[in-house]
Amino acid sequence: MSLRWEIGNKVRMLKGWARQRFGRVSGDRRQEGAGRSDRIAAGLKQAGVKARDAFKR
């Protein structure tokens, strides 16, 4: 099941990256900040999945 979570986190990180770039290009600081927070949240979730998998082994 962690593969599904890992893929979901990667997709969320990619969406956050795109949203952040869009906000930067368009000058919309709110979009840029939301994209940055999406990337950070996805990174933290990914770290949690990796830690959980490490303790399972």
C-alpha positions in Angstrom: 0.0 0.0 0.0 2.9 2.3 0.5 3.5 2.4 -3.3 0.1 4.0 -3.8 0.9 6.6 -1.1 4.3 7.2 -2.6 2.9 7.8 -6.0 0.2 10.1 -4.6 2.8 12.1 -2.7 4.9 12.5 -5.9 1.8 13.7 -7.8 1.0 16.2 -5.1 4.6 17.4 -5.1 4.5 17.9 -8.9 1.2 19.8 -8.6 2.7 22.0 -5.9 5.7 22.7 -8.1 3.5 23.6 -11.1 1.3 25.8 -8.9 4.3 27.6 -7.4 5.8 28.2 -10.8 2.5 29.5 -12.1 2.2 31.8 -9.2 5.7 33.1 -9.7 5.2 33.8 -13.4 1.8 35.4 -13.0 2.9 37.4 -9.9 0.2 35.8 -7.7 1.9 35.4 -4.4 -1.0 33.4 -2.9 -0.7 30.7 -5.6 3.1 30.6 -5.2 2.7 30.1 -1.4 0.0 27.5 -1.8 2.3 25.6 -4.2 5.2 25.8 -1.8 3.0 24.5 1.0 1.8 21.6 -1.1 5.4 20.6 -1.9 6.4 20.8 1.7 3.4 18.7 2.8 4.0 16.1 0.2 7.7 15.9 1.2 6.8 15.4 4.9 4.2 12.7 4.0 6.8 11.0 1.9 9.3 11.0 4.7 6.6 9.4 7.0 6.0 6.7 4.5 9.7 5.9 4.2 10.1 5.9 8.0 7.1 3.5 8.3 8.5 1.2 5.7 11.9 1.2 7.5 10.3 0.1 10.7 8.3 -2.7 9.0 11.5 -4.4 7.9 
